[in-house]
Amino acid sequence: PLRLNPTEISEVIAEVCSETTSNANQFNAPSRLTTQSRQPSADVAFSVLIKLVIDMYMMDSEAAAPLTLYMLEGMLSSQKSPARTKAFDLILNLGIHAHLLEPMIVEDAPLIEKGDTTSNSYLNNEYGPNMDEQREAEPEEEQRISPAIDQFESWLLKILFEVLLLLVQMEERQEIVWASALSCLIYFVCDGGKIIRSRLGGLDIRVVKTLLEISVEHSWAKVVHSKLICMLTNMLYQVPDGTQSGALDTHFVPERIDLLGGVDYICLEYSRANSKEEKRDLFFVLFDYVVHQINETCLAAGLSTYTYDDAQPLASLLASADAPEAFYISVKHGVEGVGDMLTKAISAALSQSAEYEQLNALLDKVIRKLDGTVSTFSRIDNEFAYMIQVTKSFKCFSSIKDGSEDGDVASRARLCWATLHSLLHSQISSYRHHGYIWLVELLLSEISEETDGSVWSKIQNLQEEIKDAGSHDTSCPEVSLPVCLLCGLLKSKHNYIRWGFLYVLEKFLMRCKLLLDDSDMQEHSVAYHSKNRLDKAFAVIDVMSTALLLVVQNNETDHINILKMCDMLFSQLCLRLPSTNVMQLGGLQSLGQLFGCTTKNIECTLETLASHKTIGTKSLSRNETLQDTGMNQSTQSALLCETSMAALLLKGLAIAPMQLVALVPTSLFYGPLMQLEGAASDDIALGIAVGSTGRGNIPGATSDIRAALLLLLIGKCTADPEALSEVEGNEFFRGLLDDTDSRVAYYSAAFLLKVCLSAVVDCSLTFLLHLALIKFLVVQRMMTEEPDVYQRMLQSLISKAQQCNNEKLLENPYLQMRGILQLSNDLGVQ
């Protein structure tokens, strides 16, 4: 152990907890911390503190815990976020140095028990093969861990859990602090890239909730959000100690949902889900929750409750019927009737079961409860029902001012509109959520009410109102109050209020599609409906373009809002290529196609399950219950469900019809393309750690979005010369040749080359330009498609420059490009 006196220990702790930077410290007077090292004093003190904590643990681990917590609490109380992140740096470094306690491989050390797979859960076995699976392929020696190291890591894990809970209680909202906390947590709970379920024991579920809130607030990568959802859903189940028949019994703990703020929070995360795994896990949390409610009702009435074995066959059928996807559509877009369609389909399959009556009765109760739970979240509270009717009756200033002789009625109308305005601009997210639902209902009533004119003409009128509202600083009498409130969101100085404009617009466009489909099917034949599909897309895109143009004209600079706008743009313009598996269930199929979901053949699966003679008993194992029928599809089909539309477009798995692209103003492609320039490389640390604000090298990140925007812009400029003039012609694309994103530069060079080949101008100038662009294009393609080869070429070029002592080979871009091409020819690279 280190032998330092109390004064020196205090000096070490003070130096580590110091809020000043290490660069400033290195100019201070020399001390014992810096005399023997050139490192800054803070770095030396940090290393010394690690050794002190380990020594303290070795002497008395019980006494060391509160002292270490007290020290970490002092770090977290700092006013500067870099100082607060040091607390997690210390815990992480302690975990890394724990392996120095004893050798990693010990001959007689017992194997560390990984959590057994659970049996009584409808969730996918993410904590089975992905979390608890034994690494059978590894040699037994590699699975042996020193007991001393394991005990020390367990001791650190308990301290980490206390520190994370303290962060929640302190209401910490700094992204960098929570990113450091997540990295530290992942280090301790993972083994071989898999999260070990047993290591999550003792972690407060509110910590994961806060991490999810931060991930949404700062637009972390989807894969990070997905893993956090996996943690959250599994932490809602309790795994008691001890085994029985080689498996653990998992019990749903509804009290933990109360810690999250109620079932509405589960619905909120359900509406944000991206992957099939997230939707499935959150759906079965809702399933277990409503079964728990049904059992409570049965107990109150003195009736017998439903066991896991009773509910398991129904869970299997719901999973096979793609109920997670269907209810996701319901909770996200407020679509009604999903439960009825599922009930009809599953009842037909249950009719062949020996326990039809019991299962059908449970099915009816579960679906009614699920519909009620989802409706509570996706619909406005009943206390606002009267106010909604009032606002629907008084939609313009003139109707409030002159339309009613009763002053009390006019006052109530003003109060209702003021209430809606307060909800939309509230700092509390749940209040804004209710305001968004209310405003969407009002906008829909603008085009759905039975008045003069068709739905098509009403949509065009609404589009004109949005355009007029954006061109006036004050409210004009020609514009309805719902449109005024919608456009008023863009004038807020708070980016989360402006984000509400995009959220309401997205919901309105989806509901508008449904309304157009219903109107079209009632008035025309199915053949006419298919022929008229493009006209409906035109109508929706016109409204979207008019609204999003206001965002660009408002000079939106918040990257999260820009990413949201781009996501909406791609979702409306691009079409996913169809998969080989098509669901035959009419109602759900139309919903899946409408909202861009790849669905499965439900009828065949239901018939297969219903044909089992033992359905309703214990014949369905947990793996069958949790089997994702989509796992048998091709990788492309799985990608269609989960990857962003921008990434699909770049991979050739989606198309953008030029008829739709031609409708979109050029500035909607050009504006975000330039606003997001440099975003991928800005704050690289957070981008690599959590994919913050669309950064990081992952599918659908800012790099993919910019590349896809450029492709659409090139397509529009190719088809429309006026669009090319709007971006200042070819000079704009020549400027992109120097873009830091290799794909942006590559696509720009390809477009310029195509322009040069198709133009009839001065032959000599064209030839030189062709030559330069061809060389540039070859190198850019190598950077994009063969990065390993490009790196080798670059290293060879550096060596050649060093040998020739010619720095111009690296400074001059043309000479650098020519040198790489020469090296590629010498090495025979195609």
N, C-alpha and C positions, 0 to 999 in steps of 0.2 A: 504493500500500500504506500501511497504518497505520504510523506511526512511534512505537512504544512501546518503552521500555527493558525489560530482563528483569524488573525488579521489578514494573512495571505489567502485564506479561504474566502473571506469577505471580499477581498480584492478580485479574486477570480469570478465570483458570482456577479459582482457589480460590473465587471468588464463585459461579461456575456450578456447581461441584461441591459447594457448601455444602449441608448437609442441613437448614439452617434455612429457614423460609419467607420469601418476599419481604416479607410484611407486617412481620415483625420487623426486617428489614434497613432498612426505610425510616426507622426512628427512630434509626439509627446516625449517627455524626458524618459530615458531608458529605465526599466525596472527589471525585476527578476523574471518577468514574463517575456522580455524581449532581448535580454542580453545574449542568450545562446541560440537565437534564431532570427532569421530575416523575415519571418512571417509577421503580419500585423498582430498586435497584442490580443485583439478580440478572437482571432483564430486559434492562437495558442491557448488562451483562456478557455475556449470552447473544448479543446482536446483535454485540457486538465480537468475540466468539470465532468466530462464523461468518465474519466478515471476515478474521480472522487465519488461519483454516484455509484459506480460499480463496487468500489471499496466499501462504501457505506452499506450496500446491499449484502455483500459477503459477510460483514460483521453482524448485522441484525436487519433482516429484510422487513420485519414488522415495523421497526422504528424508522426505517428508511422511507417507507411509503408516505407517511404524512409530511415528512420533511421535504421530500421530492415534490409532492403536490403543492406545498406552500411556495416553493421556489417557482414552479410552473405557473401558479396563480399570479405571482408577481410579474412574470413575463406577459401574461395575458392582460394584465391591467394597464399595460403601456398604452399611450395615446397614439403611437405610430404602428401601423400594420406590419412593417418589416420586423419590429421587435416582437410582435405577437407570433409571427411565424417561426421565430426562433424556438418557441416551446415545442413545436412539432419536429423541428430539425433536431432538437436534443433527443426527443423520444426515439426518432427514427435512427439516429446515430447510436443510441444505446442498444437498440435492437440489432444493428449491424455488428457492433463490437461484442455482442453477447456470444458470438461464435468463437471468440477468443478464450472463453472460459475453459472449454474442454475441446478436444478434437471432435470433428464432425461425425466421424464413424467410430463407433464403440462396439467392440466384438460382442459383449454380453448385454448391451443396452436393449431394453424392451422396445417394441414397436409402438409408436404413438398412435393411439386409436383415432381413426377418422370416424365421423358420424355415419352411422348406418343409414341406409336408405329408409325413408319413411313409408308407411303403408297406408295410413288413414288420411290421405290428403288428395284432393282432386288436382292440385297444382302439378305442372310439369316437373319432372325430376331434375330441375336445375341444380338442386342441392344433392342430387344423386349422382348421375354421371358427370355433372359439371361441378359438383361441390364435395360430395362424399365418396366418390368412386376411388377404390383402392387402385394404386398404380401397380397393377399386377405384372405389367411388362418389365418393370424395373427390377434390378437385382435386390434381394432382400437387404444386402448391406447398405444400399443407398437409402433405404427407408428407416434406418436406425438413427435416431437422434439422441444426443446426450440428455439424460434427465435433468442435469443442471441447467443446460441451455433452455430446455422446455419450461422449467420452473421460472427461470428469469424472464422469458418471453411472456408467460402467463402473468407474472407480476407487473410487467410493463403494460400489458393489455388492459389490466384493471385500472391502472393509472390513466391510460389513454381514454378509456371510457368515461372516467370522472372528468377529465379535461374537456372532452367533447360535450358532455352534458353542461359543463360550466359555460362553454361557448353559447349554447342554446339559451341558458338562463341570462347571459349577458346581452342577448339579442344581437350578437355579432352578425354583420352583413357584408363585410369586406370579402370580395371574391378570392383574393390571393390567400387570405387566412384559411378559408374553407377548402380551397384547392390543396393547400399544404396539409390540412387535416385529413382530407380524403386520401391523399397519397400515403400518409402515415397509416391510416386505417387499412387500406388495401394491402400494404406491406405485411401487416401482422395477421390478417385474416386469410391471406392467400397462401397456397402452397402449390408450386408447379403450375401457376397460372389459374388455379381453381380456388374458389372461395370455400373455406371449410366451415360448415354450418355450426359446428360445436364452438368455434371461436367467436361467434356472434353472441353467445350467451352472456348476458349482463349489459349489453349495449342498449341504451334507452332508444325506443323507436322514434322519439321526437328528433333525435340527431339525424336519422335518415330522412325524416320529413323536411328538416331544414336544408339538408344537402340537395334534396329534390327542388325545393323552392329556389335555392341559389342557382341550380343548374338551368331552371327555366328562365330565371331573371337575367342570366348572362349567356343564355343560348349555348350551353355546353353540348358536346357531341352526343348524338343519339345513343351511341353504345354506352356512354357513361350513364345516361338517364335510364337505359334499359337495365343495367346491372343494379342501379339503385332501386328500381322498382322490384327487381328480383329479391333483393335483400328485404325490402319493406314487406312484401307479401308473405315471405317465409317467416318473418319475425312475428306475423300475426298468428302463428301456430306454435304451440308449445310441445316440445319433445321431452317427456319425463325421462329421468335416469332409469337405467336398467333395460334389459331386453326381454322380449317374449317371443318365442318361436323364431328367433333370429332376426326380428324386425322391431322397430320402435313404433309405438302408437303416437300419432300426432293429433292434437286436439286444437280446435279453433278457439281463440281467445278474443271474444267480442269486446272485452274491456279495453284492449289495446287500440281498438278503433276509436274509442272515446278519447284516448290520448291524442289522436291525430286530429280531433275536431269533429268527429262523427262520420257517418257514411258518405256525406256529401264530399268529403275530401277524397275518398276512394273513387267516387264518380268523376271528380275533377281530374284526377290522374288518368282515369279510364279515357276521358275525352282527349287527353294529350298523348295517348299511347301511339307508338309508331310501329313496333314490330308485332308479329303474331304472338310471340311469347308474352309480351306485356299485356296484350288484350286478353289472352287466355288466363293468365295468372290473376289479373284484376277481376275478370268475370267470375272466376270460381271463389274469389274472396266475397264477392256479392252473393254468390250462390250459397256459400256457407252462412253468410250473415242472415239471409232471408230464411234459411232452414232453421237457424237459431231462433229467429222471431216466431216462426210457426210452432216450434217446440215450446216456447214460452207461453204462447196462446193455448196450446194443448194442456200444459201443466196447470194453467189458471182455470181451465174448464174441467180438470180432473181426467183428461184423456191421456192415452199412451203417446209417447213421443216417437219421432222417427230416428232410427239409428243410422250409422254410417252405411251399413249394409243395405238399408232401405233406400238410401239416396244415391248410392253408387251407380246402379244401372241408369237412373235418370241423368246423372252427370255424364255418363258415357254417351247417351243419346244426344244430349245438348251439345257436347263437344263435337260429335260427328255431324250434327246439323249446322255446324259453324255458328252456334249461338254467340260465342264471344265477338265475332265480327258483326253479327246482326245487331246486338245490343250496343256495340261500339257506335254504329251508325245512329242508333236511337239517342244515345247519351250525348254524342257530339253535335248532331244537327237537329235534335228535337223531333225526329221522325216518329210518328205514331203508328201503331198497328203491327209492329215487329213481333210482339209476343203472340198475337193471334195467329200469324203465319207460322210461327214455330210450333204452336200448339196443334194446329191442323196437321202439320207434317209428322210430328212425333206421335200423335195419337194414332195415326194410321199404322205406324210401325209397332206401336204397343198393342194393337188389337190382336196380334198373334201371340202375345205373351200369356203365360199361365196366370200371372198376377196382374192382369190388365186393370182391374178396378182400383186396386191399391195404388199402382203406379200412376194411373191417370188422375186419380184424386190428388196425389202429391204434385203431379205436373201442373194441374190447374192452380193449386195454391202457390207454387213457386213462381209461375209465370205472372200471376196477379201481383205478387209481392215485388217481383223484379220490375214490372211495369210501373208500379207505384213509386218505387225507390228512384228509378230513372226519371220519371215524370217530375218528381219533387225537385230534382236537380236541374232538369232541362226546361222546366216551366216556371213562370213567375209565381211567387207565393200568393195564396188566396187572398191575403190582406190587401194586395194591390189590384185585385180583380175589378173593383169598382173604379179605381183610378184609370185602369186601362180602357175601360168603356168610355169614360169621360174624355180621355185624350183621343180616342177614335172618333168621338162625336165633334170635337173642336180641334181640327187639324190645321187651321190657319189663323192668322191674326184677326182677320175680318170677322170670322165666326165668333171669336171670343169678344171682340169689341162691339159688334153691331148685331150679331146673330141671335142674341138672347136679351129679352127685356128684363129678365130676372137677374138682378145684380148678384144674388147669392150663387146662382149657377155659374156666372162668369167668374166669380171669385174662386169657386171650387175648381174650375177649369185652369185658372192661373196657378192655383196651388198644386194641382196634379202635374202640370208641365214643369213647375219649379222643382217638384220632388224628383221627377225623372232627370232633370238637369243635375241635381245634386248627386244622384246615384251615379251618373255617368262620369262625373268629375271627382268622385270621392277618392280618398287615399286608401280606403279599405277595399281590397280586391273582391271580396264577396259582395259588397254593395255594387261595385261596378258590374259584376257578373249579372246581377238582377236587372241592372239598367240596360245591359246589352240585350238580354232576352226581351225586355219590354220594347226597346227600340226596333228590334227585328220584327216583332209582331206588328208594330205600327207601319213599318215600311212594307210588309207583306199585305197589310190591309189596303195600302194604296193601289195595289194591282189586283187584289182578289175580291174586293167588294163588288156586289152586283149593281153596277151603275152603267151608264151609257158607255159604249166602247168595248172593244175586245181586250184580252189580256195583253196582246201584242202592242196595241196602241197605248195602253197604260204604262207599259214598260218604257216605251219611247218617251212618253211625257215625264216619267220619273227621271230618265236620263237627262232630259233638258233641264229639269229642276236642279239636278246635281250640278250641271254646268253653270246655271245661273247663280246658284248659291256660292260656287267657288269664285265667281267673278265680282261679287259684291262684298264689301267690308261689313256692311250692316244687313240686317234681315230685310228682305224685300217681300212685298205682299204677294207676289206671284209664286213664291216658293212655300211649300207646306212646312209646318213646324218639325215633323220628323226629319226631313231632309236638312233643315237648318241646324238641328241638334247634331245630326251626323257630321256635317261639314264643320260644325263648330268645334268638334274634337280635334281637328287638325290645327286649330289656332292656339292650343294649349302649349305652355312652355315645358310641360312635363312629357317626357317621351313615352311613359306608360299610358298617359291619356291619349296621345296620338296613336299609340298602338291599338287602342280601342276602336278607332276608325277602321283599321284593317280587319280586326276581328269581326265587327258587325257586318262589314261588307262581305267577308267570306261566308258567314252564316246566311246572309240574305241571298247571295248568288246560288248557294246550294238549295235553299228552299225555293228559290225562283225556278230552278231546273225542275224540281218536283211539280210545282204548280203548272208549268208549261206542259209537262208530260200528261198530267191529269186532264188539263183542258183539251189537249190535242186528242187524247184517246176517247174523250166523250163526244167530240165533234166530228172526228174523222175515222177512217178505217185504219187498220194496222199497217197496210201498205203505204198509205199516205203519211202515217206517223214516221215510218222509216225514211221516206223521201224528204220529209220536213225536218229531219234531225239537224241538218246543217244550218237551217234558218234559226233554230232555237239556239244553237251555239253562237251564231252571229249576234243574236239579241243579248245574250248573257255577256259576251265579250265586249260589246259596245258599252254596256253599263259599267263593266269592270274597268275598261280603258278610260272612260270619262272620269271615274272616281280616282283611279290611280294617277291620272294626270294631275289631279289636284295635289297629290302627295309630292310629285316631282316639282311642280310649280311652287310648292311651299318650301322647297329647298331642304328636304328632310336629310339630316346628317347622321341620325342614330343608326348604327349598323344593324341592330336587332330588328328595327322597323323596316330597314331596307331588305334584309333577308326575308322577312315575313312577306313583303310585297313581291319579291322575286318568286317565293314559293307559290303564292297565289297565281302569279302570272304563268308559271310553268304548268301548274295543275289545270288551268283552263285552256291553255294552248296545245299541250302535248297529249298524245294518246298512247297508252301502253299497248304494246303488241300483245295479241291474245295468247293465252297459254293453251296447252293441249287439253286441260281439264276444264270443262264447262259445267256449271251447276244447272241442273234441269228444273229446279224448283222455281216456278215463274216469278212470284213476288220478290223473293230474295235475290234472284238473279238480276232483276232490273235494278234493285238497290245497289248490288255489288258493282254492276257496270257503271251506274251513275256516279258512285263515289270512288271509282278507281280501285276496286278490290278484286283480287284474283280469288275466285271461289272454287269449291270442290263439288264433286258429284254427290249430292246429299242423298238422293233417293236410293242409289245403289248401296251406300253405306248403311242407311237405315234398314233397308231390306235385309242386308247381311246380318246386322245385329238382331233384328226381330226374328230371324229364322233360327237363332240359337234356342234350343228347347229350354235351356236353363236360365234364360234371362230373367232377372228379378231375384235370382239367388246369388250365390257367391262365385259364379263362374267367371266373372269379369275381374281379372287381376288389376292391380293398381297401374301397371304399365299399359294395359289396354285402355283403362279409364283415361289415362293421360296421354295416350298415343296421339300425336299430331299427324292427322292423315296427310297433311301437306308435306311431311318429311319424305314421302315416296315420290314427290314431284321432282322435276329437274331443278338444277341450281338456278336456272333462269326464272322458273316459276316462283321460287322462293324469293328471289331478288325483286320480282315485280311487286311483292307485297310490302317490302320494307325499305327499299332504297329510294332516295329522293328522285324526283322526276328529272332534275338536271343531270344527275349521274346516269340515269337510264338513257337519256337522250345522247349523252356522249358515248355510251356503250353500244348504241344501236338497238336498244331494247324499247325505245319509244320514238315516235315520230311527231313532227309539228307540221300540220297541213299549211301550205302557203296561203290558202284562202283565209285561214284564221290569223296567220302572222301579218297579212296585209292590212287587217283591221286595226292593229295595235299601232299607236303613234310611235314614231322613231325614238322619241325622248324616253320612252319607257324601257327601251333597251340600252340606249346610250347613257342615260343618267345613272342607273345603278352600276353599270360597267365601270364608270369613272369614279363613282363614290366609293366603291369597294376596292379601288386600286390601292395596293399596299396593305390591305387588311390581313391578308394571309401571313405576311411576314411581321406584322405589328405585334409586339409582346409575344415573342416566340415561346417563352417559357410556359405561359398559360395555354397557348395553342397546343403545345405538345402534351401538356399534362392532362387537360380536360377538353380540348377543342373549343376553347372559349370564343364566343361571338363568331362562330363559323370558321375559326382558324384550325390549323392542323391538316395533316395529309390523310384525310379520310373521305370516303364517298359522300358527295353532297355538300362538302365544305365550300368555303368562299371560292376556292380555286376552280371547282367544278361549275359553280354558279356563273362566274365571270366567263369561263370558256363557253358555256352553253348560251349565255347572253350574246356573246360575240358571234356565235354561229347563227343565231336567229337574226341578228343585225345584218350579217353578211347576206343571208337569204333575202331579207327585205330590201337591202341596197341593190342586190343583183336584179331583183324583179321590178324595183321602182327607182328610176333615176332621181326623182325628187327626194327620196329618203337619203340617197348618197349626198346630195347637195346640202341636206340639213345637218350632216355631220362634217361639213367642210371638205367633202370629196375624198380623194385618195390620200391627201396629206394626213388625215386622221389615222388611217391604217398604217401609213409609213411611220407615224409617231409610235404606234404600238409595237413596231419591230424591236424597240428597246425595252419593252415591258419585262418586268422581273419574272412574270409567269411564262414559262417556256411554251405552253400551249397557246396562250394568247398571241405571242409572237409568231408561232408556227402557223396558226390559222390566218393571221393578218398577211403573212408572206404568201401563203397559198392564194388568198384572194387577190393580192396585187399581181401575182404571176398570171392568174387567170385573166385579169383586166388587161395586162400587157399583151397576152397572146391573142386576145380578141380585138384589140385596137389596131387600127391602121394609121401609124404615125411614122416619124422619122426612123428609118431602119437602123441606123447606127446607134441612136439613143436607145431604141427598143432592145437591140442586141446586148448592149452593155447592161441595161437594167435587168434583162432576162438572166444574164450570166450571174450577176450579183445575187438575184433572188433565188436562183436555182441552188447556188452554193449555200446561201442562208437556209433555204428550205431543207436541204439534206442534213445540215448540222442540227437544226431544230427537231427534225424527225428522229435523229439519233438520240437527242436529249430526252425526247418524250417517250419513244418506244423502246430504246435500248440504253437505259441510263448506265448500266454496268460497262458496256462497251465505250460509251462516251467518257466515263471516268477514266478508263484505261488510256484512251486517246489523249485526254487532257494531261494525265500524269506523264505520258511519253513526250508530249509537247513541252512540258515544263523541264523535263530532263534535257531535251534537245536545246532549249533556250539557255540552260545553264552551261551545257557543253560548248555552245557557240558564243556564249557571253553576249547574247543578243536579246535585250529586254523588249525590243519592239515586237518580237514574236508573241508576246503576251499582252502588250499594251494596245497594239493596233488590232481592232476587231476583224478587219479584213485578213491581215496576215495570220491571225489566230485561226480563222475559219479555213484559210487555204492550207495551213499546216495540218489541221485535223483531217482535211480531205486527202492530203498527200499521205498521211500516216494510214488512213483507212484503205487507200489503194495499195500501199506497200504490204499491209497485213491481210489484204484480200477480204475486207469487210464489205458485205453487200449493202 
